[in-house]
Amino acid sequence: AGILVHMDNLRWEGVPFILMSGKALDERVGYVRILFRNQAYCAQTETRWVADQSQCLPRQIVFYIGHGELGSPAVLVSRNLFRPFLPSGSWKEVEDRPGLRLFGRPLSDFYAYSPVREQDAYSVLISHIFHGRKDSFITTENLLASWAFWTPLLDSLAHEAPRLYPGGAENGHLLDFEFTGTQLRFSRQQPEQLVPGPGSAPSPSDFQVLQSKYRDSLLISAWPEELIAKLADDIEATA
Protein backbone atom coordinates (compact mmCIF):
# COMPACT_ATOMS: atom_id res chain seq x y z
CA ALA A 1 0.00 0.00 0.00
CA GLY A 2 1.19 3.50 -0.78
CA ILE A 3 -0.24 6.65 0.81
CA LEU A 4 0.50 10.28 -0.07
CA VAL A 5 -0.05 12.67 2.85
CA HIS A 6 0.00 16.48 2.86
CA MET A 7 0.04 18.51 6.08
CA ASP A 8 -2.36 21.45 6.19
CA ASN A 9 -0.04 23.94 7.91
CA LEU A 10 2.55 26.51 6.87
CA ARG A 11 5.53 24.56 8.17
CA TRP A 12 4.94 21.54 5.93
CA GLU A 13 3.13 23.22 3.04
CA GLY A 14 4.11 21.60 -0.25
CA VAL A 15 6.08 18.79 1.43
CA PRO A 16 4.77 15.33 0.45
CA PHE A 17 4.93 12.44 2.92
CA ILE A 18 4.84 9.00 1.31
CA LEU A 19 4.00 6.01 3.52
CA MET A 20 4.60 2.61 1.94
CA SER A 21 4.29 -0.93 3.24
CA GLY A 22 3.86 -4.31 1.66
CA LYS A 23 4.31 -8.06 1.86
CA ALA A 24 6.08 -10.40 -0.58
CA LEU A 25 8.17 -7.63 -2.12
CA ASP A 26 11.62 -8.26 -3.61
CA GLU A 27 13.35 -7.42 -0.31
CA ARG A 28 12.57 -7.13 3.38
CA VAL A 29 13.67 -3.72 4.59
CA GLY A 30 12.49 -0.82 6.73
CA TYR A 31 13.61 2.79 6.65
CA VAL A 32 12.61 6.43 7.01
CA ARG A 33 14.03 8.45 4.12
CA ILE A 34 14.17 12.24 3.96
CA LEU A 35 14.85 13.37 0.39
CA PHE A 36 15.57 17.07 -0.11
CA ARG A 37 14.51 18.87 -3.29
CA ASN A 38 17.30 19.14 -5.82
CA GLN A 39 17.24 22.45 -7.70
CA ALA A 40 20.82 22.32 -8.98
CA TYR A 41 21.94 21.67 -12.53
CA CYS A 42 25.51 20.54 -13.21
CA ALA A 43 27.12 21.17 -16.58
CA GLN A 44 29.78 18.51 -16.00
CA THR A 45 29.05 14.84 -16.64
CA GLU A 46 28.08 12.61 -13.72
CA THR A 47 31.49 10.92 -13.69
CA ARG A 48 33.00 14.22 -12.52
CA TRP A 49 30.56 14.78 -9.67
CA VAL A 50 32.26 14.66 -6.27
CA ALA A 51 30.14 13.07 -3.55
CA ASP A 52 30.90 15.64 -0.84
CA GLN A 53 30.70 18.70 -3.11
CA SER A 54 28.28 18.23 -6.00
CA GLN A 55 24.77 19.58 -5.39
CA CYS A 56 23.49 17.55 -8.35
CA LEU A 57 23.68 14.32 -6.39
CA PRO A 58 20.63 13.38 -4.30
CA ARG A 59 20.64 14.97 -0.84
CA GLN A 60 19.08 12.65 1.68
CA ILE A 61 19.06 11.49 5.28
CA VAL A 62 18.07 7.87 5.83
CA PHE A 63 17.25 6.16 9.12
CA TYR A 64 17.83 2.56 8.10
CA ILE A 65 15.85 0.36 10.50
CA GLY A 66 17.29 -2.95 9.39
CA HIS A 67 17.35 -5.93 7.04
CA GLY A 68 17.81 -5.15 3.33
CA GLU A 69 21.20 -5.24 1.64
CA LEU A 70 22.91 -3.31 4.43
CA GLY A 71 21.77 -5.92 6.93
CA SER A 72 21.83 -3.76 10.06
CA PRO A 73 20.38 -0.52 11.47
CA ALA A 74 22.21 2.62 10.37
CA VAL A 75 22.02 6.38 9.90
CA LEU A 76 22.97 7.52 6.38
CA VAL A 77 23.64 11.15 5.46
CA SER A 78 24.61 12.29 1.96
CA ARG A 79 28.16 13.63 1.89
CA ASN A 80 26.97 16.79 0.09
CA LEU A 81 24.86 17.70 3.14
CA PHE A 82 26.88 17.55 6.37
CA ARG A 83 28.85 15.14 8.50
CA PRO A 84 26.73 13.95 11.42
CA PHE A 85 28.14 13.80 14.93
CA LEU A 86 26.91 10.81 16.93
CA PRO A 87 28.07 9.57 20.36
CA SER A 88 31.25 7.59 19.71
CA GLY A 89 30.48 5.19 22.53
CA SER A 90 27.29 3.92 20.92
CA TRP A 91 27.82 4.52 17.18
CA LYS A 92 30.57 3.46 14.79
CA GLU A 93 31.30 4.38 11.18
CA VAL A 94 30.30 1.73 8.63
CA GLU A 95 33.18 0.45 6.52
CA ASP A 96 32.81 0.94 2.78
CA ARG A 97 31.56 -2.09 0.87
CA PRO A 98 32.40 -1.70 -2.84
CA GLY A 99 29.53 -2.76 -5.05
CA LEU A 100 26.84 -2.06 -2.44
CA ARG A 101 24.32 0.51 -3.63
CA LEU A 102 21.54 2.01 -1.52
CA PHE A 103 18.76 4.16 -2.97
CA GLY A 104 20.55 4.30 -6.32
CA ARG A 105 23.90 5.50 -4.92
CA PRO A 106 27.04 3.66 -3.74
CA LEU A 107 27.53 3.40 0.01
CA SER A 108 30.61 5.64 -0.33
CA ASP A 109 28.28 8.58 -1.15
CA PHE A 110 27.02 8.54 2.45
CA TYR A 111 28.34 9.19 5.89
CA ALA A 112 27.14 5.90 7.38
CA TYR A 113 26.99 4.98 11.07
CA SER A 114 25.63 1.86 12.75
CA PRO A 115 25.07 1.03 16.45
CA VAL A 116 28.03 -0.48 18.29
CA ARG A 117 25.62 -2.87 20.01
CA GLU A 118 22.49 -4.04 18.22
CA GLN A 119 19.41 -4.91 20.25
CA ASP A 120 16.27 -6.72 19.21
CA ALA A 121 13.31 -4.32 19.06
CA TYR A 122 11.16 -6.44 21.38
CA SER A 123 13.99 -6.67 23.93
CA VAL A 124 14.18 -2.87 24.00
CA LEU A 125 10.41 -2.50 24.42
CA ILE A 126 10.24 -5.07 27.22
CA SER A 127 13.11 -3.29 28.98
CA HIS A 128 11.30 0.04 28.68
CA ILE A 129 8.12 -1.50 30.09
CA PHE A 130 10.07 -2.89 33.03
CA HIS A 131 11.69 0.47 33.76
CA GLY A 132 8.49 2.45 33.23
CA ARG A 133 9.72 4.46 30.23
CA LYS A 134 6.76 5.78 28.27
CA ASP A 135 8.60 7.60 25.47
CA SER A 136 8.70 4.45 23.30
CA PHE A 137 4.91 4.01 23.29
CA ILE A 138 2.13 5.91 21.60
CA THR A 139 0.01 8.15 23.81
CA THR A 140 -3.77 7.87 24.01
CA GLU A 141 -4.11 11.27 22.34
CA ASN A 142 -1.93 10.24 19.39
CA LEU A 143 -3.68 6.88 19.11
CA LEU A 144 -7.09 8.55 18.84
CA ALA A 145 -5.69 11.00 16.29
CA SER A 146 -4.34 8.07 14.27
CA TRP A 147 -7.76 6.39 14.25
CA ALA A 148 -9.37 9.66 13.15
CA PHE A 149 -6.91 9.78 10.24
CA TRP A 150 -6.96 6.17 9.05
CA THR A 151 -10.58 5.12 9.68
CA PRO A 152 -12.19 7.41 7.04
CA LEU A 153 -9.50 6.41 4.53
CA LEU A 154 -10.06 2.69 5.09
CA ASP A 155 -13.83 3.16 4.92
CA SER A 156 -13.47 4.89 1.54
CA LEU A 157 -11.50 1.89 0.22
CA ALA A 158 -13.90 -0.75 1.54
CA HIS A 159 -15.28 -1.46 -1.93
CA GLU A 160 -12.00 -1.05 -3.84
CA ALA A 161 -10.30 -4.22 -5.07
CA PRO A 162 -6.58 -4.29 -4.21
CA ARG A 163 -4.04 -4.84 -6.97
CA LEU A 164 -2.91 -8.45 -7.22
CA TYR A 165 0.78 -9.21 -7.68
CA PRO A 166 2.82 -12.44 -7.88
CA GLY A 167 5.36 -11.56 -5.19
CA GLY A 168 9.14 -11.28 -5.05
CA ALA A 169 11.23 -10.30 -8.05
CA GLU A 170 8.34 -11.24 -10.37
CA ASN A 171 6.54 -8.06 -9.28
CA GLY A 172 8.71 -6.13 -11.74
CA HIS A 173 7.29 -2.61 -12.12
CA LEU A 174 3.73 -3.70 -11.28
CA LEU A 175 3.70 -1.89 -7.91
CA ASP A 176 5.60 1.25 -8.94
CA PHE A 177 3.63 4.44 -8.31
CA GLU A 178 3.96 8.14 -9.07
CA PHE A 179 2.36 11.34 -7.87
CA THR A 180 1.54 14.67 -9.44
CA GLY A 181 0.32 17.40 -7.13
CA THR A 182 -1.97 15.68 -4.65
CA GLN A 183 -2.68 12.60 -6.75
CA LEU A 184 -1.06 9.19 -6.30
CA ARG A 185 -1.45 6.39 -8.85
CA PHE A 186 0.22 3.28 -10.19
CA SER A 187 2.75 3.91 -12.96
CA ARG A 188 1.40 0.98 -14.96
CA GLN A 189 -2.10 -0.26 -15.62
CA GLN A 190 -3.30 -3.45 -13.96
CA PRO A 191 -2.68 -6.38 -16.35
CA GLU A 192 -5.74 -8.22 -17.54
CA GLN A 193 -4.75 -11.51 -15.89
CA LEU A 194 -2.01 -13.02 -13.79
CA VAL A 195 -2.81 -16.66 -14.67
CA PRO A 196 -1.42 -18.46 -17.76
CA GLY A 197 -2.65 -17.03 -21.04
CA PRO A 198 -4.25 -18.78 -24.02
CA GLY A 199 -4.40 -22.55 -23.89
CA SER A 200 -5.83 -25.09 -21.51
CA ALA A 201 -7.37 -23.80 -18.30
CA PRO A 202 -5.01 -23.83 -15.31
CA SER A 203 -5.39 -26.74 -12.90
CA PRO A 204 -4.95 -26.63 -9.10
CA SER A 205 -1.45 -28.08 -9.49
CA ASP A 206 -0.42 -24.89 -11.32
CA PHE A 207 -0.77 -22.91 -8.11
CA GLN A 208 0.95 -23.03 -4.75
CA VAL A 209 -0.43 -22.13 -1.34
CA LEU A 210 1.99 -20.06 0.75
CA GLN A 211 1.84 -20.71 4.48
CA SER A 212 1.34 -17.63 6.61
CA LYS A 213 4.44 -16.73 8.60
CA TYR A 214 5.15 -14.31 11.44
CA ARG A 215 8.79 -13.74 12.48
CA ASP A 216 9.78 -16.94 10.62
CA SER A 217 7.27 -19.05 12.60
CA LEU A 218 4.02 -20.62 11.40
CA LEU A 219 1.08 -18.24 11.88
CA ILE A 220 -1.97 -19.96 13.38
CA SER A 221 -5.30 -18.44 12.32
CA ALA A 222 -8.83 -19.53 13.20
CA TRP A 223 -12.12 -18.30 14.60
CA PRO A 224 -11.77 -16.94 18.17
CA GLU A 225 -13.13 -20.06 19.94
CA GLU A 226 -10.97 -22.43 17.89
CA LEU A 227 -7.91 -20.21 18.31
CA ILE A 228 -8.31 -20.10 22.11
CA ALA A 229 -8.69 -23.89 22.24
CA LYS A 230 -5.60 -24.35 20.07
CA LEU A 231 -3.59 -21.96 22.24
CA ALA A 232 -4.65 -23.84 25.38
CA ASP A 233 -3.61 -27.16 23.82
CA ASP A 234 -0.21 -25.75 22.85
CA ILE A 235 0.37 -24.35 26.36
CA GLU A 236 -0.59 -27.70 27.92
CA ALA A 237 1.68 -29.60 25.52
CA THR A 238 4.60 -27.27 26.26
CA ALA A 239 4.07 -27.47 30.02
trRosetta pair geometry for C-beta under 8 A, 3 or more apart (Angstrom, degrees):
i j d omega theta_ij theta_ji phi_ij phi_ji
1 20 7.1 -177 90 -143 52 49
1 21 5.8 -2 52 60 89 79
1 22 6.6 167 11 -76 53 79
2 18 6.6 -14 -166 -169 94 96
2 19 7.3 156 -155 83 44 53
2 20 4.8 -1 -107 -104 78 89
2 177 5.0 -166 67 33 164 156
2 184 6.3 -149 116 167 107 136
3 18 7.1 154 79 -156 51 48
3 19 4.4 -8 57 57 104 101
3 20 7.5 -166 23 -70 66 49
3 153 7.6 28 -126 -175 127 155
3 184 7.5 151 -152 53 22 169
4 16 5.9 -33 -159 -161 95 110
4 17 7.4 135 -162 74 45 53
4 18 5.8 -17 -101 -101 65 73
4 179 5.3 120 -94 -105 151 151
4 182 7.1 161 117 -167 129 51
4 183 7.8 66 54 128 156 11
4 184 4.1 172 -9 -50 127 131
5 16 7.4 126 65 -166 48 59
5 17 4.2 -31 67 70 100 106
5 18 7.7 -176 20 -78 78 25
5 19 6.6 40 -9 -8 118 107
6 12 7.7 167 -172 127 57 105
6 15 7.7 141 -135 72 69 52
6 16 6.4 -41 -84 -108 79 60
6 17 7.4 176 -77 21 30 86
6 182 6.3 -58 -17 -119 143 98
7 11 7.4 -39 111 75 139 84
7 12 3.6 36 60 84 133 135
7 13 7.4 -98 84 -66 85 40
7 15 7.0 -3 29 64 107 98
7 17 7.3 66 -30 -8 94 124
9 12 5.8 55 65 34 87 88
9 13 6.9 -123 94 -49 37 82
10 13 5.5 -26 -142 -18 33 121
12 15 4.7 -91 -167 46 74 120
12 17 8.0 -6 -176 -35 134 110
16 179 6.7 153 -148 93 159 150
18 179 7.7 -156 -91 -6 115 142
22 25 5.0 90 96 -51 116 114
22 175 7.0 44 -108 -168 168 156
24 165 7.5 168 100 95 115 102
24 167 3.4 -54 167 -130 125 103
24 168 6.3 -59 179 -34 80 61
24 171 7.9 142 125 -56 86 122
24 210 8.0 69 -90 118 130 174
25 28 7.5 142 62 -76 95 47
25 167 7.8 -91 -63 -150 18 58
25 168 7.6 99 144 -92 18 23
25 171 6.7 -34 -138 -2 57 160
25 175 7.6 -92 -115 57 96 160
26 168 5.8 76 -102 -174 61 42
26 169 4.9 79 -120 -83 110 56
26 171 6.3 -123 -44 34 96 117
27 67 7.5 155 161 139 89 106
27 68 5.7 64 154 -117 128 64
27 69 7.3 -38 -146 -37 150 78
28 67 4.7 -74 111 169 87 149
28 68 7.1 -130 89 -58 49 53
29 64 8.0 -47 -172 -155 102 87
29 65 7.8 132 174 57 59 90
29 66 7.6 -164 -143 94 55 43
29 67 4.9 -148 -97 95 51 100
29 68 3.2 56 -106 -66 119 105
29 69 7.8 -14 -86 2 135 63
30 64 8.0 118 89 -172 58 48
30 65 3.7 -40 99 60 103 132
30 66 6.1 13 47 47 100 71
30 67 6.5 73 9 37 79 111
30 68 7.9 -143 20 -27 43 112
31 62 5.6 -7 -177 -172 127 98
31 63 6.3 158 -161 82 69 55
31 64 4.9 -22 -108 -113 108 51
31 65 5.7 -151 -81 4 44 85
31 68 7.5 8 -36 -26 116 154
32 62 7.3 159 82 -156 50 51
32 63 4.4 5 53 52 99 108
32 65 7.4 82 -9 -42 79 102
33 60 6.2 -9 -172 -172 91 123
33 61 7.7 160 -156 84 46 48
33 62 4.9 -6 -109 -110 77 86
33 63 7.8 -144 -68 30 40 64
33 103 6.9 150 -130 -99 142 144
34 60 6.2 158 84 -157 57 67
34 61 4.5 0 55 56 112 91
34 62 7.4 -154 27 -72 67 43
35 58 6.6 -43 -144 -170 98 110
35 59 7.5 117 -162 80 53 57
35 60 4.8 -18 -104 -103 62 105
36 59 4.2 -36 53 92 119 109
36 60 6.7 -156 9 -79 78 49
36 81 7.7 135 7 -97 144 117
38 55 7.3 159 -148 156 87 76
38 56 7.0 79 -175 -148 126 37
38 58 6.5 -85 -56 -112 137 49
38 59 6.5 150 -83 12 90 96
40 54 8.0 168 115 170 150 68
40 55 3.8 128 -43 111 166 107
40 56 5.1 -117 103 -76 114 60
41 56 7.0 59 -142 -101 17 107
42 46 8.0 108 84 -88 133 52
42 49 6.4 62 135 -91 172 104
42 54 6.2 0 -84 -155 151 107
42 55 7.5 161 -61 64 105 71
42 56 3.8 -69 -12 -43 123 146
44 48 4.2 -82 159 75 129 131
44 49 6.9 162 95 -62 112 65
45 48 5.6 89 64 9 71 100
46 49 5.4 -34 -158 0 49 119
46 56 7.7 -129 -109 112 73 132
49 54 3.8 -2 -160 -52 91 171
49 56 5.8 -105 -115 64 133 112
49 57 5.8 141 159 -50 138 103
50 53 4.2 24 82 38 114 110
50 54 5.4 144 51 -22 56 95
51 54 7.1 -29 -92 31 13 100
51 57 6.4 14 -131 -10 52 175
51 78 7.8 -143 180 -174 86 76
51 79 4.4 52 136 57 97 137
51 80 6.6 -132 162 -40 47 90
51 108 6.7 -137 -52 124 168 82
51 109 4.6 -148 -137 -125 124 67
52 79 3.9 -74 -87 149 73 112
52 80 5.9 173 -151 -76 26 56
53 80 6.4 -63 46 -110 8 94
54 57 5.0 87 94 -8 107 100
54 80 6.0 -77 69 -92 52 142
55 59 7.5 -13 -150 -49 64 122
55 80 6.1 173 -92 172 45 138
57 78 6.7 172 117 -164 110 127
57 80 5.5 140 63 -1 112 144
57 105 7.1 80 -168 -112 109 137
57 109 6.6 -150 179 -157 144 127
58 78 6.5 -147 104 -96 67 144
58 103 7.3 -118 91 132 156 114
58 104 7.2 84 0 77 146 117
58 105 6.5 -133 44 -42 115 135
59 78 4.9 -139 -135 57 48 155
59 80 5.9 -94 -96 86 93 103
59 81 5.3 122 -157 -68 98 101
60 76 7.5 11 107 110 94 102
60 77 7.9 -161 99 -141 51 38
60 78 5.3 96 41 -34 59 116
60 81 7.9 -134 42 -37 24 139
60 103 6.8 -91 78 124 162 159
61 75 7.7 -13 -172 -173 86 85
61 76 7.1 162 -158 88 41 62
61 77 5.3 1 -112 -107 79 75
61 78 7.4 -92 -64 3 52 82
61 81 7.1 -104 -62 92 90 175
62 74 7.9 24 103 97 97 90
62 75 7.4 160 85 -159 58 41
62 76 4.1 -1 55 57 104 109
62 77 7.9 -158 26 -67 67 39
62 102 7.4 -153 68 143 169 127
62 103 6.8 -161 -71 -21 149 147
62 110 7.7 -44 33 -128 114 145
63 75 6.0 -12 -110 -109 61 73
64 68 7.2 -101 -162 48 110 141
64 70 5.8 5 169 59 153 156
64 72 7.9 63 115 96 118 48
64 73 6.0 161 98 -154 78 43
64 74 4.3 7 55 55 124 82
64 75 7.2 -153 21 -73 84 24
64 76 6.1 60 -23 -10 114 108
64 102 7.9 -41 -90 -160 136 147
65 73 6.0 -30 -169 -111 25 90
66 71 7.8 -12 -167 164 65 24
66 72 6.4 -28 -126 -157 75 22
66 73 5.0 -31 -70 -64 82 73
67 71 7.1 -9 -150 -119 20 35
68 71 7.0 -120 78 -48 59 38
68 102 7.9 70 148 -121 134 102
69 100 6.1 166 141 -148 122 98
69 101 7.9 14 93 62 162 50
69 102 6.8 -156 66 -86 118 85
70 74 5.9 -93 161 9 149 136
70 94 7.9 -29 -156 -148 110 156
70 100 7.4 100 -89 -180 64 136
70 102 6.5 24 -53 -87 111 133
70 107 7.9 134 -101 -104 97 122
72 114 5.3 41 114 -148 122 138
72 115 7.8 -134 163 38 110 84
72 118 6.4 -100 -151 -85 105 142
73 114 6.2 130 88 -145 62 82
73 115 5.8 24 79 1 115 108
73 118 6.6 150 24 -121 107 101
74 94 6.0 4 -128 -48 134 141
74 112 5.5 -1 179 -169 132 92
74 113 6.3 153 -158 79 77 40
74 114 4.5 -43 -96 -85 85 81
75 84 6.5 -71 125 70 129 166
75 86 6.9 142 48 -65 145 146
75 91 7.6 -21 25 -141 119 138
75 112 7.4 163 81 -150 50 46
75 113 5.0 -9 54 59 95 95
75 114 7.9 -178 16 -78 66 38
76 102 6.9 -119 -114 104 169 147
76 110 4.2 -22 -163 -169 95 147
76 111 7.3 149 -156 74 45 51
76 112 5.2 -5 -104 -103 78 81
77 81 5.6 -109 173 66 95 128
77 82 6.7 -53 160 69 138 63
77 83 7.3 146 91 -125 135 27
77 84 5.0 139 -5 -24 153 111
77 110 6.2 126 59 -161 35 83
77 111 4.6 -16 62 55 95 102
78 81 4.7 93 70 -8 89 106
78 105 8.0 27 -113 92 94 170
78 109 6.5 -23 -137 147 73 92
78 110 6.1 -56 -94 -105 36 68
78 111 7.9 4 80 13 9 80
79 83 7.8 19 -134 -78 63 77
79 109 6.0 -127 7 -178 108 48
79 110 6.6 -149 -34 -111 82 16
79 111 6.1 124 -87 -33 70 82
83 111 5.4 146 -131 -87 66 160
84 111 5.9 169 20 107 88 136
84 113 6.8 -107 80 1 122 135
86 90 7.4 -103 153 77 100 86
86 91 3.9 -11 120 50 130 157
86 113 5.3 145 29 143 149 167
87 90 4.8 34 90 31 113 99
87 91 6.0 111 68 13 62 98
88 91 6.8 -78 -114 61 24 75
88 92 7.9 66 -158 -88 60 58
89 116 7.2 -84 152 4 40 152
90 115 6.3 -33 165 -145 79 78
90 116 5.5 -130 -158 18 30 109
90 117 7.4 -68 -143 28 71 89
91 113 4.6 27 175 169 117 123
91 114 7.1 155 -152 78 73 24
91 115 6.2 -56 -101 -106 62 40
91 116 6.5 -113 -72 -27 12 85
92 113 6.6 158 78 -153 28 77
92 114 6.2 -28 64 64 80 74
92 115 7.8 36 19 143 82 13
92 116 5.3 98 -20 -85 107 78
93 111 7.7 -70 -131 -170 100 74
93 112 6.8 93 -164 81 64 64
93 113 5.7 -49 -100 -99 46 73
94 107 7.3 -96 112 179 124 126
94 112 3.8 -49 40 113 123 112
94 113 6.4 -150 -16 -92 87 17
94 114 5.2 81 -73 -11 100 106
96 107 5.9 160 -141 97 64 112
96 108 5.2 32 -130 -82 122 90
97 100 4.1 38 94 1 109 132
97 107 5.6 48 46 30 81 155
98 106 7.8 -7 -136 -158 48 124
98 108 7.9 17 -94 -34 61 120
100 106 7.0 97 81 -154 57 66
100 107 4.7 21 90 -25 107 123
101 104 6.7 -14 167 -157 114 9
101 105 6.4 167 -156 82 84 20
101 106 5.5 -53 -100 -90 74 47
101 107 7.3 -126 -97 -31 27 69
102 105 6.5 -32 69 65 62 73
102 107 6.1 69 4 -85 109 72
102 110 7.2 -26 63 -10 125 144
105 109 4.2 -67 160 45 123 152
105 110 7.2 117 105 -36 123 94
106 109 5.5 115 67 -12 70 97
107 110 6.1 -67 -168 37 49 105
107 112 6.2 -26 -173 -25 95 153
114 118 8.0 -24 165 -70 103 102
115 118 5.5 128 79 -80 120 59
115 119 7.8 -74 128 5 158 78
119 123 5.4 -121 177 80 96 121
119 124 5.2 104 119 -57 127 100
120 123 4.2 87 66 2 92 109
120 124 7.1 -164 90 -9 49 83
121 124 5.8 -56 -155 34 34 111
121 125 6.5 29 152 -17 67 106
122 125 5.6 -52 -145 38 37 111
122 126 6.2 37 157 -19 68 105
123 126 6.0 -54 -146 37 29 109
123 127 6.3 31 154 -20 62 108
124 127 5.7 -58 -151 36 29 113
124 128 6.4 27 153 -18 65 106
124 136 7.2 -167 135 -135 101 160
125 128 5.7 -55 -148 37 32 110
125 129 6.4 36 152 -21 65 102
125 136 6.2 -158 -113 130 71 140
126 129 5.6 -49 -149 33 34 114
126 130 6.4 36 152 -21 64 105
127 130 5.7 -54 -150 34 32 113
127 131 6.3 9 159 0 66 111
128 131 6.1 -65 -140 50 30 97
128 132 8.0 -106 169 59 55 14
128 133 4.1 -82 -156 63 88 110
128 134 8.0 162 163 -58 109 18
128 135 7.8 -112 -156 53 133 72
128 136 4.7 19 149 28 174 139
128 137 7.6 174 121 -28 131 98
129 132 7.7 32 -180 -70 28 31
129 133 7.9 -72 -49 46 22 73
133 136 6.2 53 115 4 104 103
134 137 5.7 -74 -162 45 59 105
134 139 7.9 62 161 -85 114 82
138 142 5.0 -123 -169 87 92 119
138 143 5.2 110 130 -63 122 89
138 146 7.5 -19 -169 -12 148 142
139 142 4.7 89 56 12 83 101
139 143 6.8 -143 94 -8 41 88
140 143 5.6 -55 -145 35 32 114
140 144 6.4 30 158 -17 66 104
141 144 6.1 -57 -152 36 27 107
141 145 6.4 26 151 -17 63 109
142 145 5.4 -54 -145 39 35 114
142 146 6.3 42 153 -25 66 102
143 146 5.6 -51 -151 31 31 114
143 147 6.7 31 151 -17 63 101
144 147 5.7 -50 -150 35 35 111
144 148 6.4 36 151 -20 65 105
145 148 5.6 -53 -148 36 34 114
145 149 6.5 33 152 -20 64 105
146 149 5.7 -57 -151 35 32 110
146 150 6.1 7 163 -2 70 112
147 150 6.4 -65 -132 47 27 94
147 151 5.4 30 175 -29 69 116
148 151 6.7 -37 -117 27 17 110
148 152 7.8 12 176 -6 47 104
149 152 7.7 -88 177 34 20 95
149 153 7.1 2 148 -6 60 120
150 153 5.5 -68 -154 43 41 113
150 154 5.9 35 157 -19 79 109
151 154 6.0 -58 -143 39 29 106
151 155 6.2 30 158 -20 64 108
152 155 5.6 -55 -145 37 32 114
152 156 6.4 33 156 -22 65 105
153 156 5.9 -56 -153 33 30 110
153 157 6.7 13 154 -6 63 110
154 157 5.9 -67 -149 44 34 103
154 158 7.0 67 148 -62 63 79
155 158 5.7 -16 -159 -29 38 116
156 160 8.0 22 128 -14 63 122
157 160 4.5 -62 -157 33 69 122
163 174 7.3 176 153 157 127 99
163 175 7.2 159 98 -102 137 74
163 186 6.9 106 -72 -73 159 149
163 190 5.8 -143 -127 -103 98 111
164 190 8.0 78 37 -153 76 112
164 194 5.7 -117 113 -8 121 150
165 171 5.1 30 175 -119 127 91
165 174 5.1 155 -118 106 110 139
165 175 5.9 -9 -84 -55 160 106
165 194 7.8 -167 -121 -110 22 148
166 170 4.2 -52 89 105 133 127
166 171 6.4 -156 55 -73 80 55
166 194 6.3 -176 -64 -168 89 124
167 170 6.5 30 70 54 48 106
167 171 6.6 9 -125 -54 4 96
167 210 7.9 67 -23 -45 176 161
168 171 6.6 169 75 -14 34 91
169 172 7.8 55 158 -59 55 52
171 174 5.1 -119 -176 42 68 109
171 175 5.5 -19 177 0 124 111
173 176 4.6 -28 -168 0 77 127
173 187 6.5 -70 165 79 107 125
173 188 5.8 95 116 -12 102 138
174 186 8.0 -22 169 -162 47 127
174 188 6.5 -84 -121 69 39 127
174 191 7.5 -55 -119 -8 111 107
175 186 7.4 -86 -148 -128 29 104
176 186 7.0 94 81 -162 54 68
176 187 4.3 -27 105 22 103 129
176 188 6.7 65 57 1 100 97
177 184 6.0 32 162 180 128 89
177 185 6.3 179 -153 96 91 26
177 186 5.3 -62 -100 -103 80 41
177 187 6.0 -157 -109 -25 20 80
178 184 7.6 179 92 -146 32 56
178 185 6.6 -23 62 66 73 73
178 187 5.1 85 -13 -84 106 88
179 182 7.7 -50 -176 176 111 10
179 183 6.0 171 -151 88 73 51
179 184 4.5 -26 -94 -95 104 68
179 185 7.4 134 -94 16 54 64
180 183 5.5 -9 61 58 74 102
186 189 7.3 131 97 -91 119 22
186 190 7.4 76 74 -54 161 72
191 194 6.5 109 82 -70 120 70
193 197 7.3 139 77 -96 125 62
195 202 5.3 -112 -174 -10 119 146
195 206 7.9 74 -154 120 94 136
196 199 6.4 -53 139 57 118 118
196 202 5.4 138 28 -70 108 107
196 206 6.9 -79 -11 -171 123 150
202 206 4.3 -100 -164 55 101 154
202 207 7.1 79 153 -36 128 96
203 206 5.5 116 58 -10 60 99
204 207 6.3 -70 -163 40 45 100
211 218 6.3 -45 159 -127 128 87
211 219 7.7 158 157 35 80 83
212 218 7.5 79 81 -166 68 56
212 219 3.9 -72 119 58 103 122
212 221 6.5 32 54 -13 157 123
213 216 6.2 7 179 -113 122 19
213 217 6.7 138 -158 64 76 30
213 218 6.7 -54 -108 -103 64 32
213 219 5.8 -173 -113 -16 8 101
214 217 6.0 -35 71 63 69 83
214 219 4.5 93 -10 -83 102 105
220 227 6.9 140 127 -132 104 87
220 230 6.1 -159 170 125 143 146
221 227 7.4 -34 -162 -93 28 117
222 226 3.9 -101 151 96 132 116
222 227 4.4 172 66 -62 97 79
222 230 6.4 112 24 -2 149 140
223 226 4.9 77 57 17 79 107
223 227 6.7 -155 85 -13 32 93
224 227 5.7 -62 -143 37 26 111
224 228 6.3 25 161 -19 65 106
225 228 6.0 -54 -149 34 29 110
225 229 6.5 26 154 -16 63 108
226 229 5.7 -57 -150 38 32 111
226 230 6.2 32 153 -20 67 107
227 230 5.7 -54 -146 37 31 111
227 231 6.3 33 154 -20 64 106
228 231 5.7 -53 -148 36 30 112
228 232 6.4 32 153 -20 64 105
229 232 5.7 -54 -149 35 31 112
229 233 6.5 33 152 -19 64 104
230 233 5.7 -53 -150 35 33 112
230 234 6.4 32 153 -19 65 105
231 234 5.7 -55 -148 36 31 111
231 235 6.4 31 154 -19 65 105
232 235 5.8 -54 -147 36 31 111
232 236 6.3 30 155 -18 65 107
233 236 5.8 -57 -148 38 30 110
233 237 6.2 29 155 -19 66 108
234 237 5.7 -54 -144 37 30 110
234 238 6.2 29 156 -18 64 107
235 238 5.8 -57 -147 38 29 110
235 239 6.2 27 156 -18 65 109
236 239 5.8 -56 -144 38 29 109
